[in-house]
Amino acid sequence: MSGLNIHSLTRRIDPFTLRLFLTVVEEQQIRRAALREIGVSSTSTIIVHFLAREIARFMRDFPLVDIEFHEDANVNVVNAVVSGNADLAVFYATDDIDSAKLDIVAYRSDRLVAVVPRGHPLGERASVTTRDPLDEDLVGISPATSMMKQLRNAATALGRELRMKYCVNTMEAARALVKAELGVTIQPESMLSREDFDKVATVPLDEPWADRQICVGTKRGETLTAATRALIAQLTDR
């Protein structure tokens, strides 16, 4: 027999057997499709500055794989994987993350810096500590972000309250206010482009929490699809 003609076969079997046969075929198709879908949960910062180009490269290598992004706050990114709503999380390894429920692989590191207007006195320093931006007009972003939570905890440890002169939704908006000499801000060093340095300067933040590890996590003990394993391998193969 050179091949199986499904149409001729279905004309020869009874309706019950036909329904059973079609159900099995449908389940196999669904299963094969599921193996090619990856739900990736991450923060907007990580997506914009790292994942977008890496996922694009992965899609060129594996064009049949579908990637579904879930963008959220850092803690929610991890919760999406733990609850089964995403296959893979790319997140900042901060103190509020419950790593016991994840299998984790290191991905990248990113460092926080103070961003100040050109000519600002802090810009002449070799480094700053948490106390320095707290004494300035501070431009912050959403309090729910992992970075702002870390900054608030650091301020509390100093017996200080985190007070923001301005609070905006995006890091781009925060940098725009700094360029207009309305204050200073804290941001991941990777966020800044060459054009930014025409009007701002960066100063290393000399704090242990300023060195942030970005990790890839999957639900602990979960059997991963071949597509998910391939994506993790590409992200972490350095």
Secondary structure in CASP SS format (residue, H / E / C, confidence):
PFRMAT SS
TARGET T0000
AUTHOR 0000-0000-0000
METHOD secondary structure of the structure
MODEL  1
M C 1.00
S C 1.00
G C 1.00
L C 1.00
N C 1.00
I H 1.00
H H 1.00
S H 1.00
L H 1.00
T H 1.00
R C 1.00
R C 1.00
I C 1.00
D C 1.00
P H 1.00
F H 1.00
T H 1.00
L H 1.00
R H 1.00
L H 1.00
F H 1.00
L H 1.00
T H 1.00
V H 1.00
V H 1.00
E H 1.00
E H 1.00
Q H 1.00
Q H 1.00
I H 1.00
R H 1.00
R H 1.00
A H 1.00
A H 1.00
L C 1.00
R C 1.00
E E 1.00
I E 1.00
G E 1.00
V E 1.00
S E 1.00
S E 1.00
T C 1.00
S H 1.00
T H 1.00
I H 1.00
I H 1.00
V H 1.00
H H 1.00
F H 1.00
L H 1.00
A H 1.00
R H 1.00
E H 1.00
I H 1.00
A H 1.00
R H 1.00
F H 1.00
M H 1.00
R H 1.00
D H 1.00
F C 1.00
P C 1.00
L C 1.00
V C 1.00
D E 1.00
I E 1.00
E E 1.00
F E 1.00
H E 1.00
E E 1.00
D C 1.00
A C 1.00
N H 1.00
V H 1.00
N H 1.00
V H 1.00
V H 1.00
N H 1.00
A H 1.00
V H 1.00
V H 1.00
S C 1.00
G C 1.00
N C 1.00
A C 1.00
D C 1.00
L E 1.00
A E 1.00
V E 1.00
F E 1.00
Y E 1.00
A C 1.00
T C 1.00
D C 1.00
D C 1.00
I C 1.00
D C 1.00
S H 1.00
A H 1.00
K H 1.00
L E 1.00
D E 1.00
I E 1.00
V E 1.00
A E 1.00
Y E 1.00
R E 1.00
S E 1.00
D E 1.00
R E 1.00
L E 1.00
V E 1.00
A E 1.00
V E 1.00
V E 1.00
P E 1.00
R C 1.00
G C 1.00
H C 1.00
P H 1.00
L H 1.00
G H 1.00
E H 1.00
R C 1.00
A C 1.00
S C 1.00
V E 1.00
T C 1.00
T C 1.00
R H 1.00
D H 1.00
P H 1.00
L H 1.00
D C 1.00
E C 1.00
D C 1.00
L E 1.00
V E 1.00
G E 1.00
I C 1.00
S C 1.00
P C 1.00
A C 1.00
T C 1.00
S H 1.00
M H 1.00
M H 1.00
K H 1.00
Q H 1.00
L H 1.00
R H 1.00
N H 1.00
A H 1.00
A H 1.00
T H 1.00
A H 1.00
L C 1.00
G C 1.00
R C 1.00
E C 1.00
L C 1.00
R C 1.00
M C 1.00
K C 1.00
Y E 1.00
C E 1.00
V C 1.00
N C 1.00
T C 1.00
M H 1.00
E H 1.00
A H 1.00
A H 1.00
R H 1.00
A H 1.00
L H 1.00
V H 1.00
K H 1.00
A C 1.00
E C 1.00
L C 1.00
G C 1.00
V E 1.00
T E 1.00
I E 1.00
Q E 1.00
P E 1.00
E H 1.00
S H 1.00
M H 1.00
L C 1.00
S C 1.00
R H 1.00
E H 1.00
D H 1.00
F H 1.00
D H 1.00
K C 1.00
V E 1.00
A E 1.00
T E 1.00
V E 1.00
P E 1.00
L E 1.00
D C 1.00
E C 1.00
P H 1.00
W H 1.00
A H 1.00
D E 1.00
R E 1.00
Q E 1.00
I E 1.00
C E 1.00
V E 1.00
G E 1.00
T E 1.00
K E 1.00
R C 1.00
G C 1.00
E C 1.00
T C 1.00
L C 1.00
T C 1.00
A H 1.00
A H 1.00
T H 1.00
R H 1.00
A H 1.00
L H 1.00
I H 1.00
A H 1.00
Q H 1.00
L H 1.00
T H 1.00
D C 1.00
R C 1.00
END
